[in-house]
Amino acid sequence: MQRLSDEQMRSQPADFLAEELRGRVAQALAAFDMMLMFPQAGDDLNDPTTAWPDDRQRVTVGRRTVTEVAPGPGDACDRISFLHWPTPGVEFNDDPTLRARPAPYALSLVKRTLPQ
């Protein structure tokens, strides 16, 4: 991973990361597997920074393939929020990260959907 300096960041157009992603996807599709990892007794369920041992059971439950990246802001994805709380049938544990998500997710949605 290459990090950009503050000066390099300021010299880039606002959507340079999206443009880079478009270029990469044009060369080869990007794919992501969604995996569930199942805890065992003693695994910390409330600290997402704690890595569980590699021997935990894992199951691939889906695959997302990116075939194209829509141009610029204002498209359909701008109106999507990935905040799923509360979700019927799903209970959250005491992980403080889950409880910290609603405010920044809502702010992100508002910033993406309000006229500039």
N, CA, C and O atoms as a printed pandas DataFrame, in Angstrom:
     atom_number atom_name residue_name chain_id  residue_number  x_coord  y_coord  z_coord
0              1         N          MET        A               1    0.844   -1.164    0.000
1              2        CA          MET        A               1    0.000    0.000    0.000
2              3         C          MET        A               1    0.895    1.234    0.000
3              4         O          MET        A               1    1.864    1.321    0.754
4              5         N          GLN        A               2    0.550    2.179   -0.858
5              6        CA          GLN        A               2    1.304    3.417   -0.938
6              7         C          GLN        A               2    0.502    4.538   -0.306
7              8         O          GLN        A               2   -0.667    4.736   -0.637
8              9         N          ARG        A               3    1.120    5.260    0.591
9             10        CA          ARG        A               3    0.454    6.395    1.243
10            11         C          ARG        A               3    0.872    7.675    0.554
11            12         O          ARG        A               3    2.026    7.832    0.156
12            13         N          LEU        A               4   -0.081    8.596    0.414
13            14        CA          LEU        A               4    0.200    9.888   -0.182
14            15         C          LEU        A               4    0.438   10.916    0.914
15            16         O          LEU        A               4   -0.197   10.876    1.967
16            17         N          SER        A               5    1.352   11.829    0.658
17            18        CA          SER        A               5    1.584   12.919    1.609
18            19         C          SER        A               5    0.405   13.884    1.536
19            20         O          SER        A               5   -0.411   13.815    0.618
20            21         N          ASP        A               6    0.327   14.784    2.513
21            22        CA          ASP        A               6   -0.735   15.796    2.494
22            23         C          ASP        A               6   -0.651   16.629    1.221
23            24         O          ASP        A               6   -1.676   16.958    0.623
24            25         N          GLU        A               7    0.545   16.964    0.813
25            26        CA          GLU        A               7    0.727   17.760   -0.408
26            27         C          GLU        A               7    0.247   16.986   -1.637
27            28         O          GLU        A               7   -0.419   17.551   -2.504
28            29         N          GLN        A               8    0.578   15.704   -1.714
29            30        CA          GLN        A               8    0.111   14.884   -2.830
30            31         C          GLN        A               8   -1.415   14.790   -2.836
31            32         O          GLN        A               8   -2.042   14.847   -3.895
32            33         N          MET        A               9   -2.001   14.648   -1.664
33            34        CA          MET        A               9   -3.469   14.573   -1.577
34            35         C          MET        A               9   -4.115   15.856   -2.087
35            36         O          MET        A               9   -5.104   15.807   -2.819
36            37         N          ARG        A              10   -3.567   16.992   -1.708
37            38        CA          ARG        A              10   -4.131   18.283   -2.141
38            39         C          ARG        A              10   -3.999   18.482   -3.641
39            40         O          ARG        A              10   -4.799   19.204   -4.236
40            41         N          SER        A              11   -3.010   17.860   -4.262
41            42        CA          SER        A              11   -2.792   18.047   -5.697
42            43         C          SER        A              11   -3.677   17.141   -6.553
43            44         O          SER        A              11   -3.700   17.276   -7.776
44            45         N          GLN        A              12   -4.392   16.237   -5.932
45            46        CA          GLN        A              12   -5.236   15.286   -6.662
46            47         C          GLN        A              12   -6.648   15.833   -6.826
47            48         O          GLN        A              12   -7.121   16.587   -5.975
48            49         N          PRO        A              13   -7.337   15.458   -7.924
49            50        CA          PRO        A              13   -8.749   15.833   -8.040
50            51         C          PRO        A              13   -9.569   15.100   -6.977
51            52         O          PRO        A              13   -9.144   14.071   -6.452
52            53         N          ALA        A              14  -10.740   15.639   -6.668
53            54        CA          ALA        A              14  -11.569   15.089   -5.588
54            55         C          ALA        A              14  -11.917   13.624   -5.795
55            56         O          ALA        A              14  -12.057   12.882   -4.823
56            57         N          ASP        A              15  -12.059   13.191   -7.042
57            58        CA          ASP        A              15  -12.501   11.815   -7.303
58            59         C          ASP        A              15  -11.371   10.911   -7.803
59            60         O          ASP        A              15  -11.630    9.942   -8.516
60            61         N          PHE        A              16  -10.108   11.219   -7.433
61            62        CA          PHE        A              16   -8.992   10.449   -7.974
62            63         C          PHE        A              16   -9.032    8.975   -7.579
63            64         O          PHE        A              16   -8.595    8.121   -8.350
64            65         N          LEU        A              17   -9.543    8.670   -6.408
65            66        CA          LEU        A              17   -9.612    7.260   -6.010
66            67         C          LEU        A              17  -10.651    6.505   -6.840
67            68         O          LEU        A              17  -10.427    5.357   -7.224
68            69         N          ALA        A              18  -11.775    7.142   -7.113
69            70        CA          ALA        A              18  -12.795    6.513   -7.958
70            71         C          ALA        A              18  -12.249    6.294   -9.363
71            72         O          ALA        A              18  -12.492    5.251   -9.969
72            73         N          GLU        A              19  -11.514    7.273   -9.880
73            74        CA          GLU        A              19  -10.920    7.123  -11.214
74            75         C          GLU        A              19   -9.913    5.974  -11.236
75            76         O          GLU        A              19   -9.854    5.207  -12.197
76            77         N          GLU        A              20   -9.127    5.864  -10.175
77            78        CA          GLU        A              20   -8.171    4.755  -10.110
78            79         C          GLU        A              20   -8.906    3.420  -10.079
79            80         O          GLU        A              20   -8.507    2.471  -10.753
80            81         N          LEU        A              21   -9.982    3.350   -9.293
81            82        CA          LEU        A              21  -10.770    2.117   -9.229
82            83         C          LEU        A              21  -11.362    1.787  -10.586
83            84         O          LEU        A              21  -11.349    0.625  -10.992
84            85         N          ARG        A              22  -11.887    2.789  -11.305
85            86        CA          ARG        A              22  -12.427    2.546  -12.652
86            87         C          ARG        A              22  -11.360    1.949  -13.561
87            88         O          ARG        A              22  -11.631    1.012  -14.311
88            89         N          GLY        A              23  -10.157    2.487  -13.494
89            90        CA          GLY        A              23   -9.069    1.970  -14.313
90            91         C          GLY        A              23   -8.709    0.540  -13.966
91            92         O          GLY        A              23   -8.477   -0.284  -14.851
92            93         N          ARG        A              24   -8.663    0.251  -12.690
93            94        CA          ARG        A              24   -8.334   -1.120  -12.267
94            95         C          ARG        A              24   -9.403   -2.118  -12.684
95            96         O          ARG        A              24   -9.091   -3.216  -13.144
96            97         N          VAL        A              25  -10.678   -1.730  -12.520
97            98        CA          VAL        A              25  -11.775   -2.643  -12.879
98            99         C          VAL        A              25  -11.828   -2.842  -14.387
99           100         O          VAL        A              25  -12.212   -3.915  -14.851
100          101         N          ALA        A              26  -11.450   -1.826  -15.160
101          102        CA          ALA        A              26  -11.412   -1.975  -16.617
102          103         C          ALA        A              26  -10.359   -3.003  -17.030
103          104         O          ALA        A              26  -10.511   -3.665  -18.057
104          105         N          GLN        A              27   -9.296   -3.141  -16.241
105          106        CA          GLN        A              27   -8.235   -4.098  -16.551
106          107         C          GLN        A              27   -8.552   -5.506  -16.064
107          108         O          GLN        A              27   -8.220   -6.486  -16.730
108          109         N          ALA        A              28   -9.192   -5.606  -14.907
109          110        CA          ALA        A              28   -9.527   -6.910  -14.332
110          111         C          ALA        A              28  -10.621   -6.709  -13.284
111          112         O          ALA        A              28  -10.582   -5.750  -12.513
112          113         N          LEU        A              29  -11.578   -7.602  -13.262
113          114        CA          LEU        A              29  -12.674   -7.495  -12.307
114          115         C          LEU        A              29  -12.148   -7.586  -10.878
115          116         O          LEU        A              29  -11.142   -8.244  -10.614
116          117         N          ALA        A              30  -12.834   -6.925   -9.974
117          118        CA          ALA        A              30  -12.508   -7.006   -8.553
118          119         C          ALA        A              30  -13.562   -7.889   -7.901
119          120         O          ALA        A              30  -14.756   -7.710   -8.140
120          121         N          ALA        A              31  -13.137   -8.823   -7.092
121          122        CA          ALA        A              31  -14.075   -9.729   -6.442
122          123         C          ALA        A              31  -13.769   -9.812   -4.956
123          124         O          ALA        A              31  -12.611   -9.782   -4.540
124          125         N          PHE        A              32  -14.826   -9.916   -4.166
125          126        CA          PHE        A              32  -14.706   -9.985   -2.718
126          127         C          PHE        A              32  -15.568  -11.132   -2.224
127          128         O          PHE        A              32  -16.742  -11.226   -2.582
128          129         N          ASP        A              33  -15.000  -12.001   -1.406
129          130        CA          ASP        A              33  -15.765  -13.078   -0.789
130          131         C          ASP        A              33  -16.257  -12.623    0.568
131          132         O          ASP        A              33  -15.508  -12.019    1.336
132          133         N          MET        A              34  -17.526  -12.915    0.868
133          134        CA          MET        A              34  -18.052  -12.653    2.205
134          135         C          MET        A              34  -17.948  -13.955    2.980
135          136         O          MET        A              34  -18.503  -14.983    2.594
136          137         N          MET        A              35  -17.225  -13.879    4.079
137          138        CA          MET        A              35  -17.002  -15.074    4.880
138          139         C          MET        A              35  -17.493  -14.849    6.294
139          140         O          MET        A              35  -17.351  -13.763    6.855
140          141         N          LEU        A              36  -18.066  -15.885    6.855
141          142        CA          LEU        A              36  -18.428  -15.883    8.264
142          143         C          LEU        A              36  -17.368  -16.696    8.995
143          144         O          LEU        A              36  -16.944  -17.752    8.525
144          145         N          MET        A              37  -16.951  -16.195   10.137
145          146        CA          MET        A              37  -15.987  -16.894   10.979
146          147         C          MET        A              37  -16.667  -17.132   12.314
147          148         O          MET        A              37  -17.193  -16.198   12.920
148          149         N          PHE        A              38  -16.659  -18.354   12.770
149          150        CA          PHE        A              38  -17.410  -18.729   13.959
150          151         C          PHE        A              38  -16.511  -18.775   15.196
151          152         O          PHE        A              38  -15.470  -19.432   15.190
152          153         N          PRO        A              39  -16.919  -18.074   16.250
153          154        CA          PRO        A              39  -16.101  -18.025   17.468
154          155         C          PRO        A              39  -16.186  -19.320   18.258
155          156         O          PRO        A              39  -17.089  -20.137   18.075
156          157         N          GLN        A              40  -15.226  -19.472   19.129
157          158        CA          GLN        A              40  -15.231  -20.561   20.100
158          159         C          GLN        A              40  -15.232  -19.929   21.486
159          160         O          GLN        A              40  -15.038  -18.723   21.637
160          161         N          ALA        A              41  -15.450  -20.748   22.470
161          162        CA          ALA        A              41  -15.459  -20.267   23.853
162          163         C          ALA        A              41  -14.174  -19.500   24.138
163          164         O          ALA        A              41  -13.079  -19.950   23.804
164          165         N          GLY        A              42  -14.324  -18.340   24.758
165          166        CA          GLY        A              42  -13.177  -17.525   25.117
166          167         C          GLY        A              42  -12.816  -16.469   24.078
167          168         O          GLY        A              42  -12.026  -15.572   24.370
168          169         N          ASP        A              43  -13.381  -16.555   22.861
169          170        CA          ASP        A              43  -13.099  -15.539   21.846
170          171         C          ASP        A              43  -13.822  -14.249   22.221
171          172         O          ASP        A              43  -14.990  -14.273   22.610
172          173         N          ASP        A              44  -13.124  -13.129   22.101
173          174        CA          ASP        A              44  -13.690  -11.830   22.450
174          175         C          ASP        A              44  -14.631  -11.375   21.340
175          176         O          ASP        A              44  -14.195  -11.123   20.217
176          177         N          LEU        A              45  -15.926  -11.271   21.653
177          178        CA          LEU        A              45  -16.929  -10.858   20.680
178          179         C          LEU        A              45  -17.153   -9.355   20.664
179          180         O          LEU        A              45  -17.853   -8.845   19.789
180          181         N          ASN        A              46  -16.575   -8.646   21.607
181          182        CA          ASN        A              46  -16.852   -7.222   21.751
182          183         C          ASN        A              46  -15.694   -6.308   21.389
183          184         O          ASN        A              46  -15.784   -5.096   21.589
184          185         N          ASP        A              47  -14.625   -6.851   20.870
185          186        CA          ASP        A              47  -13.473   -6.041   20.490
186          187         C          ASP        A              47  -13.047   -6.410   19.071
187          188         O          ASP        A              47  -12.363   -7.414   18.871
188          189         N          PRO        A              48  -13.451   -5.600   18.079
189          190        CA          PRO        A              48  -13.128   -5.942   16.687
190          191         C          PRO        A              48  -11.645   -5.840   16.365
191          192         O          PRO        A              48  -11.239   -6.218   15.266
192          193         N          THR        A              49  -10.830   -5.348   17.275
193          194        CA          THR        A              49   -9.393   -5.271   17.028
194          195         C          THR        A              49   -8.669   -6.539   17.462
195          196         O          THR        A              49   -7.476   -6.693   17.201
196          197         N          THR        A              50   -9.380   -7.445   18.119
197          198        CA          THR        A              50   -8.779   -8.697   18.581
198          199         C          THR        A              50   -8.954   -9.758   17.503
199          200         O          THR        A              50  -10.079  -10.118   17.158
200          201         N          ALA        A              51   -7.856  -10.252   16.976
201          202        CA          ALA        A              51   -7.917  -11.296   15.947
202          203         C          ALA        A              51   -8.124  -12.652   16.612
203          204         O          ALA        A              51   -7.470  -12.986   17.600
204          205         N          TRP        A              52   -9.045  -13.420   16.051
205          206        CA          TRP        A              52   -9.241  -14.783   16.526
206          207         C          TRP        A              52   -8.200  -15.688   15.868
207          208         O          TRP        A              52   -7.667  -15.358   14.808
208          209         N          PRO        A              53   -7.914  -16.824   16.495
209          210        CA          PRO        A              53   -6.946  -17.759   15.906
210          211         C          PRO        A              53   -7.391  -18.241   14.522
211          212         O          PRO        A              53   -8.587  -18.314   14.237
212          213         N          ASP        A              54   -6.433  -18.564   13.679
213          214        CA          ASP        A              54   -6.709  -18.990   12.302
214          215         C          ASP        A              54   -7.466  -20.312   12.203
215          216         O          ASP        A              54   -7.985  -20.641   11.137
216          217         N          ASP        A              55   -7.537  -21.075   13.295
217          218        CA          ASP        A              55   -8.192  -22.379   13.208
218          219         C          ASP        A              55   -9.712  -22.309   13.356
219          220         O          ASP        A              55  -10.370  -23.349   13.382
220          221         N          ARG        A              56  -10.284  -21.106   13.452
221          222        CA          ARG        A              56  -11.738  -20.977   13.588
222          223         C          ARG        A              56  -12.430  -21.356   12.281
223          224         O          ARG        A              56  -11.937  -21.065   11.191
224          225         N          GLN        A              57  -13.583  -22.012   12.414
225          226        CA          GLN        A              57  -14.350  -22.418   11.236
226          227         C          GLN        A              57  -14.762  -21.188   10.437
227          228         O          GLN        A              57  -15.206  -20.188   11.001
228          229         N          ARG        A              58  -14.607  -21.275    9.110
229          230        CA          ARG        A              58  -14.997  -20.197    8.200
230          231         C          ARG        A              58  -15.879  -20.785    7.103
231          232         O          ARG        A              58  -15.656  -21.898    6.627
232          233         N          VAL        A              59  -16.882  -20.010    6.718
233          234        CA          VAL        A              59  -17.777  -20.427    5.644
234          235         C          VAL        A              59  -17.956  -19.249    4.691
235          236         O          VAL        A              59  -18.296  -18.145    5.116
236          237         N          THR        A              60  -17.727  -19.485    3.413
237          238        CA          THR        A              60  -17.972  -18.455    2.410
238          239         C          THR        A              60  -19.462  -18.458    2.102
239          240         O          THR        A              60  -20.017  -19.481    1.699
240          241         N          VAL        A              61  -20.112  -17.305    2.293
241          242        CA          VAL        A              61  -21.558  -17.220    2.112
242          243         C          VAL        A              61  -21.952  -16.389    0.895
243          244         O          VAL        A              61  -23.137  -16.277    0.581
244          245         N          GLY        A              62  -20.985  -15.816    0.219
245          246        CA          GLY        A              62  -21.306  -15.034   -0.966
246          247         C          GLY        A              62  -20.061  -14.465   -1.604
247          248         O          GLY        A              62  -18.976  -14.472   -1.023
248          249         N          ARG        A              63  -20.246  -13.972   -2.817
249          250        CA          ARG        A              63  -19.152  -13.350   -3.557
250          251         C          ARG        A              63  -19.707  -12.137   -4.289
251          252         O          ARG        A              63  -20.729  -12.232   -4.969
252          253         N          ARG        A              64  -19.048  -11.012   -4.153
253          254        CA          ARG        A              64  -19.424   -9.772   -4.834
254          255         C          ARG        A              64  -18.360   -9.500   -5.887
255          256         O          ARG        A              64  -17.171   -9.432   -5.576
256          257         N          THR        A              65  -18.792   -9.346   -7.130
257          258        CA          THR        A              65  -17.868   -9.049   -8.219
258          259         C          THR        A              65  -18.189   -7.666   -8.768
259          260         O          THR        A              65  -19.333   -7.384   -9.124
260          261         N          VAL        A              66  -17.193   -6.816   -8.836
261          262        CA          VAL        A              66  -17.358   -5.471   -9.376
262          263         C          VAL        A              66  -16.979   -5.523  -10.851
263          264         O          VAL        A              66  -15.836   -5.815  -11.203
264          265         N          THR        A              67  -17.963   -5.232  -11.713
265          266        CA          THR        A              67  -17.727   -5.282  -13.150
266          267         C          THR        A              67  -17.583   -3.908  -13.774
267          268         O          THR        A              67  -17.048   -3.772  -14.874
268          269         N          GLU        A              68  -18.064   -2.880  -13.068
269          270        CA          GLU        A              68  -17.913   -1.512  -13.551
270          271         C          GLU        A              68  -18.104   -0.557  -12.380
271          272         O          GLU        A              68  -18.690   -0.914  -11.359
272          273         N          VAL        A              69  -17.608    0.645  -12.542
273          274        CA          VAL        A              69  -17.750    1.677  -11.529
274          275         C          VAL        A              69  -18.475    2.848  -12.180
275          276         O          VAL        A              69  -18.002    3.411  -13.168
276          277         N          ALA        A              70  -19.622    3.208  -11.623
277          278        CA          ALA        A              70  -20.435    4.286  -12.192
278          279         C          ALA        A              70  -19.668    5.599  -12.166
279          280         O          ALA        A              70  -18.846    5.819  -11.276
280          281         N          PRO        A              71  -19.927    6.468  -13.128
281          282        CA          PRO        A              71  -19.229    7.755  -13.161
282          283         C          PRO        A              71  -19.722    8.709  -12.094
283          284         O          PRO        A              71  -20.921    8.809  -11.835
284          285         N          GLY        A              72  -18.790    9.402  -11.481
285          286        CA          GLY        A              72  -19.035   10.525  -10.595
286          287         C          GLY        A              72  -20.112   10.426   -9.547
287          288         O          GLY        A              72  -20.860    9.450   -9.493
288          289         N          PRO        A              73  -20.186   11.455   -8.704
289          290        CA          PRO        A              73  -21.197   11.497   -7.648
290          291         C          PRO        A              73  -22.588   11.773   -8.221
291          292         O          PRO        A              73  -22.739   12.233   -9.353
292          293         N          GLY        A              74  -23.589   11.479   -7.404
293          294        CA          GLY        A              74  -24.959   11.745   -7.820
294          295         C          GLY        A              74  -25.665   10.529   -8.382
295          296         O          GLY        A              74  -26.826   10.616   -8.780
296          297         N          ASP        A              75  -24.984    9.403   -8.419
297          298        CA          ASP        A              75  -25.601    8.194   -8.951
298          299         C          ASP        A              75  -26.368    7.453   -7.855
299          300         O          ASP        A              75  -26.448    7.909   -6.714
300          301         N          ALA        A              76  -26.917    6.324   -8.222
301          302        CA          ALA        A              76  -27.790    5.570   -7.321
302          303         C          ALA        A              76  -27.133    5.210   -5.993
303          304         O          ALA        A              76  -27.810    5.210   -4.965
304          305         N          CYS        A              77  -25.850    4.907   -5.980
305          306        CA          CYS        A              77  -25.183    4.486   -4.744
306          307         C          CYS        A              77  -25.103    5.597   -3.709
307          308         O          CYS        A              77  -24.973    5.321   -2.516
308          309         N          ASP        A              78  -25.178    6.847   -4.145
309          310        CA          ASP        A              78  -25.080    7.952   -3.195
310          311         C          ASP        A              78  -26.243    7.957   -2.215
311          312         O          ASP        A              78  -26.122    8.519   -1.127
312          313         N          ARG        A              79  -27.353    7.352   -2.570
313          314        CA          ARG        A              79  -28.542    7.367   -1.706
314          315         C          ARG        A              79  -28.634    6.117   -0.827
315          316         O          ARG        A              79  -29.655    5.883   -0.179
316          317         N          ILE        A              80  -27.582    5.331   -0.809
317          318        CA          ILE        A              80  -27.592    4.090   -0.030
318          319         C          ILE        A              80  -26.832    4.301    1.272
319          320         O          ILE        A              80  -25.754    4.895    1.291
320          321         N          SER        A              81  -27.411    3.804    2.358
321          322        CA          SER        A              81  -26.711    3.771    3.632
322          323         C          SER        A              81  -26.594    2.314    4.048
323          324         O          SER        A              81  -27.565    1.561    3.973
324          325         N          PHE        A              82  -25.423    1.925    4.480
325          326        CA          PHE        A              82  -25.205    0.538    4.876
326          327         C          PHE        A              82  -25.391    0.342    6.371
327          328         O          PHE        A              82  -24.802   -0.557    6.971
328          329         N          LEU        A              83  -26.204    1.182    6.954
329          330        CA          LEU        A              83  -26.501    1.060    8.373
330          331         C          LEU        A              83  -27.691    0.129    8.541
331          332         O          LEU        A              83  -28.806    0.462    8.138
332          333         N          HIS        A              84  -27.466   -1.003    9.120
333          334        CA          HIS        A              84  -28.525   -1.997    9.295
334          335         C          HIS        A              84  -28.842   -2.166   10.770
335          336         O          HIS        A              84  -28.569   -3.207   11.367
336          337         N          TRP        A              85  -29.417   -1.137   11.337
337          338        CA          TRP        A              85  -29.741   -1.223   12.746
338          339         C          TRP        A              85  -31.011   -0.462   13.011
339          340         O          TRP        A              85  -31.059    0.706   12.627
340          341         N          PRO        A              86  -32.005   -0.972   13.601
341          342        CA          PRO        A              86  -32.141   -2.390   13.941
342          343         C          PRO        A              86  -32.571   -3.202   12.726
343          344         O          PRO        A              86  -33.199   -2.682   11.804
344          345         N          THR        A              87  -32.227   -4.463   12.740
345          346        CA          THR        A              87  -32.617   -5.385   11.684
346          347         C          THR        A              87  -33.431   -6.493   12.325
347          348         O          THR        A              87  -32.940   -7.164   13.233
348          349         N          PRO        A              88  -34.667   -6.703   11.878
349          350        CA          PRO        A              88  -35.485   -7.767   12.471
350          351         C          PRO        A              88  -34.767   -9.116   12.434
351          352         O          PRO        A              88  -34.252   -9.529   11.395
352          353         N          GLY        A              89  -34.741   -9.782   13.562
353          354        CA          GLY        A              89  -34.136  -11.100   13.657
354          355         C          GLY        A              89  -32.646  -11.094   13.939
355          356         O          GLY        A              89  -32.044  -12.155   14.102
356          357         N          VAL        A              90  -32.041   -9.913   14.000
357          358        CA          VAL        A              90  -30.606   -9.817   14.258
358          359         C          VAL        A              90  -30.394   -9.041   15.543
359          360         O          VAL        A              90  -30.923   -7.943   15.714
360          361         N          GLU        A              91  -29.624   -9.616   16.438
361          362        CA          GLU        A              91  -29.292   -8.940   17.683
362          363         C          GLU        A              91  -27.808   -8.629   17.692
363          364         O          GLU        A              91  -26.993   -9.465   17.302
364          365         N          PHE        A              92  -27.452   -7.434   18.133
365          366        CA          PHE        A              92  -26.055   -7.062   18.228
366          367         C          PHE        A              92  -25.511   -7.433   19.595
367          368         O          PHE        A              92  -26.238   -7.474   20.588
368          369         N          ASN        A              93  -24.210   -7.704   19.619
369          370        CA          ASN        A              93  -23.560   -7.952   20.904
370          371         C          ASN        A              93  -23.168   -6.605   21.511
371          372         O          ASN        A              93  -23.698   -5.568   21.113
372          373         N          ASP        A              94  -22.261   -6.616   22.453
373          374        CA          ASP        A              94  -21.868   -5.384   23.143
374          375         C          ASP        A              94  -20.665   -4.685   22.502
375          376         O          ASP        A              94  -20.044   -3.831   23.135
376          377         N          ASP        A              95  -20.334   -5.032   21.268
377          378        CA          ASP        A              95  -19.230   -4.395   20.558
378          379         C          ASP        A              95  -19.526   -2.902   20.426
379          380         O          ASP        A              95  -20.500   -2.534   19.769
380          381         N          PRO        A              96  -18.717   -2.034   21.028
381          382        CA          PRO        A              96  -18.995   -0.595   20.970
382          383         C          PRO        A              96  -18.922   -0.028   19.558
383          384         O          PRO        A              96  -19.509    1.020   19.287
384          385         N          THR        A              97  -18.211   -0.701   18.651
385          386        CA          THR        A              97  -18.130   -0.234   17.269
386          387         C          THR        A              97  -19.505   -0.215   16.619
387          388         O          THR        A              97  -19.826    0.709   15.872
388          389         N          LEU        A              98  -20.316   -1.224   16.897
389          390        CA          LEU        A              98  -21.654   -1.280   16.316
390          391         C          LEU        A              98  -22.510   -0.118   16.797
391          392         O          LEU        A              98  -23.300    0.431   16.030
392          393         N          ARG        A              99  -22.361    0.253   18.038
393          394        CA          ARG        A              99  -23.158    1.345   18.596
394          395         C          ARG        A              99  -22.639    2.722   18.163
395          396         O          ARG        A              99  -23.365    3.713   18.245
396          397         N          ALA        A             100  -21.397    2.781   17.709
397          398        CA          ALA        A             100  -20.828    4.049   17.258
398          399         C          ALA        A             100  -21.171    4.360   15.801
399          400         O          ALA        A             100  -20.973    5.492   15.359
400          401         N          ARG        A             101  -21.671    3.400   15.058
401          402        CA          ARG        A             101  -21.897    3.569   13.625
402          403         C          ARG        A             101  -23.046    4.496   13.225
403          404         O          ARG        A             101  -22.882    5.229   12.249
404          405         N          PRO        A             102  -24.183    4.519   13.896
405          406        CA          PRO        A             102  -25.334    5.271   13.366
406          407         C          PRO        A             102  -25.051    6.726   13.040
407          408         O          PRO        A             102  -25.459    7.195   11.978
408          409         N          ALA        A             103  -24.372    7.456   13.905
409          410        CA          ALA        A             103  -24.161    8.895   13.670
410          411         C          ALA        A             103  -23.296    9.160   12.435
411          412         O          ALA        A             103  -23.719    9.938   11.580
412          413         N          PRO        A             104  -22.109    8.560   12.291
413          414        CA          PRO        A             104  -21.319    8.863   11.101
414          415         C          PRO        A             104  -21.954    8.336    9.815
415          416         O          PRO        A             104  -21.798    8.951    8.760
416          417         N          TYR        A             105  -22.670    7.204    9.882
417          418        CA          TYR        A             105  -23.335    6.697    8.682
418          419         C          TYR        A             105  -24.429    7.662    8.249
419          420         O          TYR        A             105  -24.577    7.938    7.058
420          421         N          ALA        A             106  -25.198    8.178    9.208
421          422        CA          ALA        A             106  -26.257    9.126    8.873
422          423         C          ALA        A             106  -25.661   10.410    8.303
423          424         O          ALA        A             106  -26.183   10.957    7.331
424          425         N          LEU        A             107  -24.579   10.892    8.896
425          426        CA          LEU        A             107  -23.924   12.102    8.409
426          427         C          LEU        A             107  -23.398   11.899    6.986
427          428         O          LEU        A             107  -23.531   12.784    6.141
428          429         N          SER        A             108  -22.809   10.752    6.726
429          430        CA          SER        A             108  -22.316   10.442    5.393
430          431         C          SER        A             108  -23.449   10.460    4.373
431          432         O          SER        A             108  -23.297   11.017    3.286
432          433         N          LEU        A             109  -24.566    9.861    4.712
433          434        CA          LEU        A             109  -25.717    9.830    3.814
434          435         C          LEU        A             109  -26.218   11.244    3.531
435          436         O          LEU        A             109  -26.509   11.580    2.383
436          437         N          VAL        A             110  -26.321   12.063    4.558
437          438        CA          VAL        A             110  -26.783   13.439    4.384
438          439         C          VAL        A             110  -25.816   14.211    3.480
439          440         O          VAL        A             110  -26.252   14.924    2.577
440          441         N          LYS        A             111  -24.517   14.075    3.714
441          442        CA          LYS        A             111  -23.529   14.800    2.910
442          443         C          LYS        A             111  -23.557   14.358    1.438
443          444         O          LYS        A             111  -23.315   15.168    0.543
444          445         N          ARG        A             112  -23.849   13.081    1.192
445          446        CA          ARG        A             112  -23.886   12.586   -0.181
446          447         C          ARG        A             112  -25.171   12.966   -0.915
447          448         O          ARG        A             112  -25.184   13.020   -2.145
448          449         N          THR        A             113  -26.236   13.225   -0.187
449          450        CA          THR        A             113  -27.529   13.444   -0.833
450          451         C          THR        A             113  -27.971   14.890   -0.878
451          452         O          THR        A             113  -28.873   15.229   -1.643
452          453         N          LEU        A             114  -27.360   15.757   -0.078
453          454        CA          LEU        A             114  -27.728   17.167   -0.121
454          455         C          LEU        A             114  -27.073   17.833   -1.332
455          456         O          LEU        A             114  -25.954   17.481   -1.705
456          457         N          PRO        A             115  -27.764   18.786   -1.939
457          458        CA          PRO        A             115  -27.140   19.511   -3.062
458          459         C          PRO        A             115  -25.867   20.198   -2.599
459          460         O          PRO        A             115  -25.797   20.723   -1.487
460          461         N          GLN        A             116  -24.882   20.189   -3.447
461          462        CA          GLN        A             116  -23.591   20.812   -3.127
462          463         C          GLN        A             116  -23.664   22.311   -3.266
463          464         O          GLN        A             116  -22.671   23.002   -3.036
